[in-house]
Amino acid sequence: MDCLDTIRSLKINLKRNIGTVLIIVEGAADEFELLKQIFRKILHYNYVEKSRNQQNFKNYDEFVMKGNENSRVIVINSKNSNLSSIKKDKDYLNEIYIKLYTEYGIDIKNINVYFIWDRDDKSNPKGVVKELIEKLGNSIENKNGDMNGLLLLSYPCLESYIITSYDKKTTLLKNDNLKKYIKEHDYKISKINRYMLLNAVAMMHKIFLELGVDKYSLDDFSKTSLKLFEEQEKILENRKYYYLLSLISLILLDLNIITPRDF
């Protein structure tokens, strides 16, 4: 897929049938709010969530658009916020997967799976990050056959997505100022609309280009993700903070909810 740098080159397919999609996040509150806004309020899919503090899944189906009845997005927590929990806490994930099968008849091997994580250089060692980037490069099937899922490593995912959905220029901000920047500009998750989803994709592609990525494939995103990671580490070393980059938009591209206009 070619990198795009203008929102005029993109379109949203509002009635795209996506089947069942599983998204695993590290955060316990804000990520849920954002994903609920995108998939429930804007795109009108069935939406199901379960945080690590909840015993049962919670279903939201009152905003489902006609034609989207068979599409469902499920969002769950990881056991903890460390990236290594993806491979270390397999018992926890397997328990969730069993619940999905018994309650919804979902076979985890046959659906798109996404892991949304922040690149935290203090708690996630480089070796662990590289290993999981290489293992989790496709949302359906990975080469190692161990587990399916695409790792979306962001810098950071939530604040970067909110800012790049609103802003129309590349933004360099220190990580400790992101929440302050969002508050001062009155950027609210509840105000994000479908046109801002397009802007977030365009902004993501602009950052890709600045980091030396002009083309990438979601059939195997590992090489691109590793390239982004290495370039961001160089920036961190020189500037002491990362380029704002959220990879949440890749979910919409991978599911063909957002496509090039000539698709």
Buried (B, 14 or more C-beta within 10 A) or exposed (E): BEBBBEBEBBBBBEEBEBEBBBBBBBBBEBBBEBBBBBBBBBBBBBBBBBBEEEEEBEEBEEBBEEEBEEBBBBBBBBBBBBBBBBBEBBEBBEEBBEBBEEEBEBEBEEBBBBBBBBBBBEEBEEEBBBBBBBBBBBBBBBEEEEBBBBBBBBBBBBBBBBBBBBBEEEBEBEBEEBEEBBEEEEBEBEEBEBEBBBBBBBBBBBBBEEBEBEEBEBEBBBBBBBBBBEBBBEBBEEEEBBBBBBBBBBBBBBBEBBBEEEE
